[in-house]
Amino acid sequence: MDHVERAETVRFGRFLLDSHRRELLTDGVPVPIGGRAFDVLITLVEAGGRLVTKDELVRRVWQGAFVGDNCIQYQISLVRKTLGPDRHLIKTIAGRGYRFIADVTMHTEPDVVLFTRTGEPSALTNFPTAMSDFIGLEANSVDLKDLVAALRLIARKIATRFALEGDT
């Protein structure tokens, strides 16, 4: 292992939010949450208690696309549904936006470690890093060239046959 990168996580109440893995845990159990709702939650949590306007949500979550108020409200309701009994942690400020009011602690989890073999910073995804290179690719490329040539010949014969049958 040439490179180790620790991912910051955010804890509030009984929740653990890991933006690198795009995962929300409740009491250590993964909670299903949609992508947009997850982005809304991250935006609210990162605001650190300050008001997040609807325009700011659109810029961060929808990258400036035209989004109606009902779409934002729907995503907020999905986040509240995910939070369950702790839904009160998101306050609506009428006509202005939303505020996340939980006490948030940011820390590095010792069990959240991203590895790479090459020493390069890892791509921050939840996909595992490939642990081996392709082996014997040269031999496969020769076989592939032969196969493509054979298929090209077959395709040409079929096209010629259909062309001849079409004339009759």
BAVO-960574 format. One line per field, with one value per residue (C-alpha): residue in one letter; x, z, y; residue number from 1. Coordinates in Angstrom, 3 decimals. Layout:
<sites>
residuo = c(A;...)
X = c(X;...)
Z = c(Z;...)
Y = c(Y;...)
num = c(NUM;...)
</sites>
This chain:
<sites>
residuo = c(M;D;H;V;E;R;A;E;T;V;R;F;G;R;F;L;L;D;S;H;R;R;E;L;L;T;D;G;V;P;V;P;I;G;G;R;A;F;D;V;L;I;T;L;V;E;A;G;G;R;L;V;T;K;D;E;L;V;R;R;V;W;Q;G;A;F;V;G;D;N;C;I;Q;Y;Q;I;S;L;V;R;K;T;L;G;P;D;R;H;L;I;K;T;I;A;G;R;G;Y;R;F;I;A;D;V;T;M;H;T;E;P;D;V;V;L;F;T;R;T;G;E;P;S;A;L;T;N;F;P;T;A;M;S;D;F;I;G;L;E;A;N;S;V;D;L;K;D;L;V;A;A;L;R;L;I;A;R;K;I;A;T;R;F;A;L;E;G;D;T)
X = c(0.000;1.751;-0.802;-3.448;-6.055;-8.401;-11.908;-13.612;-16.998;-19.654;-21.565;-24.818;-27.044;-27.247;-26.201;-22.859;-22.555;-19.665;-19.616;-16.726;-18.569;-21.882;-23.285;-25.544;-25.560;-28.062;-26.757;-24.174;-26.730;-26.760;-29.865;-31.172;-31.258;-31.485;-28.651;-30.310;-31.585;-28.071;-26.622;-29.237;-28.322;-24.594;-25.226;-27.281;-24.801;-21.794;-23.515;-22.853;-26.165;-26.392;-29.356;-29.106;-31.201;-33.146;-30.819;-27.782;-29.378;-30.059;-26.462;-24.953;-27.326;-28.647;-25.615;-27.700;-30.418;-33.913;-35.636;-39.053;-39.781;-41.824;-38.749;-36.680;-39.507;-39.801;-36.101;-36.247;-39.216;-37.189;-34.321;-36.756;-38.305;-34.815;-34.054;-37.278;-37.834;-35.002;-36.730;-36.883;-33.133;-34.074;-35.878;-37.774;-37.381;-40.492;-39.708;-35.952;-34.535;-33.527;-31.289;-29.725;-29.755;-28.011;-24.727;-22.238;-18.833;-16.342;-13.696;-11.678;-12.952;-10.097;-12.115;-12.761;-9.521;-9.102;-6.157;-4.402;-1.653;0.150;0.509;-1.838;-4.766;-7.738;-10.899;-13.421;-16.053;-17.540;-16.171;-13.255;-9.848;-8.628;-5.976;-4.351;-3.482;-4.706;-2.376;-1.797;-3.516;-1.116;-2.265;-5.912;-5.390;-4.049;-7.078;-9.376;-7.859;-8.349;-11.943;-12.781;-11.259;-13.282;-16.499;-15.867;-15.521;-18.729;-20.612;-19.438;-20.638;-24.045;-24.455;-23.525;-26.001;-28.858;-28.017;-28.216;-31.508;-32.952;-32.394;-34.549)
Z = c(0.000;-1.275;-0.422;2.282;2.308;5.241;4.452;6.683;8.018;9.702;12.745;13.968;16.506;15.648;12.023;10.279;6.889;4.641;1.544;-0.049;0.040;-0.468;2.455;5.369;8.386;11.221;14.320;12.054;9.535;5.949;5.156;1.567;0.230;-3.341;-5.010;-5.105;-1.549;-0.456;-2.181;-0.496;2.895;2.292;1.259;4.387;6.720;5.184;5.734;9.457;10.685;8.383;6.073;2.711;0.141;-2.592;-5.157;-3.381;-3.323;-7.053;-7.755;-5.610;-6.253;-9.759;-11.075;-11.999;-13.988;-13.845;-10.934;-9.536;-5.847;-5.763;-6.819;-4.005;-1.519;-2.678;-2.122;1.310;2.192;1.127;3.394;6.277;5.646;5.738;9.038;10.482;14.069;13.657;10.763;12.890;12.249;8.985;9.558;6.777;6.762;4.829;1.457;2.103;2.378;4.869;7.897;9.342;13.125;14.459;16.333;13.798;14.518;11.725;12.251;10.579;11.052;11.448;9.519;6.556;4.624;0.857;-0.637;-3.980;-5.306;-7.290;-4.717;-6.673;-4.768;-5.094;-6.906;-4.182;-5.031;-3.367;-6.084;-5.053;-6.514;-9.090;-7.442;-10.594;-14.114;-17.234;-18.060;-21.543;-23.369;-26.344;-27.132;-26.884;-29.254;-31.967;-31.507;-31.653;-34.927;-36.501;-35.264;-36.622;-39.996;-40.147;-39.185;-41.790;-44.454;-43.287;-43.211;-46.762;-48.010;-46.355;-47.811;-51.271;-51.017;-49.932;-52.733;-55.277;-53.861;-53.961;-57.734;-58.522)
Y = c(0.000;3.092;5.765;6.083;8.817;9.368;10.535;13.093;12.172;14.244;13.057;14.564;12.866;9.176;9.806;9.490;11.212;10.186;12.377;10.472;7.169;8.984;7.079;7.954;5.660;5.627;3.881;2.223;0.931;2.296;4.325;4.433;7.975;9.253;11.130;14.568;14.226;13.233;16.313;18.521;17.037;17.567;21.183;21.861;20.161;21.940;25.289;24.867;26.243;29.246;29.804;28.022;29.856;28.115;29.703;28.265;24.805;25.018;26.092;23.318;20.414;21.065;23.033;26.072;24.288;25.731;23.999;24.832;25.343;22.142;20.100;21.600;21.016;17.409;16.745;18.409;16.177;13.113;14.192;14.723;11.312;9.772;11.501;10.045;11.173;13.683;15.469;18.617;19.116;20.877;24.158;25.905;29.677;30.737;32.305;32.292;28.783;26.113;25.749;22.583;23.001;19.868;19.964;18.663;17.155;16.522;13.894;11.211;7.703;5.213;2.629;4.949;4.586;4.800;2.873;3.022;0.789;3.478;6.223;8.484;10.008;7.724;8.711;9.311;6.747;3.723;1.416;-0.811;-0.050;-2.577;-4.712;-6.125;-5.102;-6.890;-9.748;-11.151;-8.324;-8.615;-12.164;-11.126;-8.202;-10.550;-12.850;-9.841;-8.598;-12.054;-12.214;-8.747;-9.621;-12.852;-11.079;-8.388;-11.105;-12.822;-9.512;-8.733;-12.159;-11.718;-8.217;-9.464;-12.355;-10.080;-7.655;-10.467;-11.796;-8.295;-8.104;-11.147)
num = c(1;2;3;4;5;6;7;8;9;10;11;12;13;14;15;16;17;18;19;20;21;22;23;24;25;26;27;28;29;30;31;32;33;34;35;36;37;38;39;40;41;42;43;44;45;46;47;48;49;50;51;52;53;54;55;56;57;58;59;60;61;62;63;64;65;66;67;68;69;70;71;72;73;74;75;76;77;78;79;80;81;82;83;84;85;86;87;88;89;90;91;92;93;94;95;96;97;98;99;100;101;102;103;104;105;106;107;108;109;110;111;112;113;114;115;116;117;118;119;120;121;122;123;124;125;126;127;128;129;130;131;132;133;134;135;136;137;138;139;140;141;142;143;144;145;146;147;148;149;150;151;152;153;154;155;156;157;158;159;160;161;162;163;164;165;166;167;168)
</sites>
